[in-house]
């Protein structure tokens, strides 16, 4: 994801770590099929999907 790329480009370990946490949160939400948008086979809107990812990031 973008944060990973920016972290590597600018040698910023914090950006790399944040990118990893975000990617893992998205993967977790998709794997649990929690609040998926229609393009991923769910029925949720983007706001609900975003909130699910945010909860996963904060739980990590």
HELIX and SHEET records of a PDB file:
HELIX    1   1 UNK A    2  UNK A    9  1                                   8    
HELIX    2   2 UNK A   13  UNK A   32  1                                  20    
HELIX    3   3 UNK A   38  UNK A   40  5                                   3    
HELIX    4   4 UNK A   46  UNK A   59  1                                  14    
END                                                                             
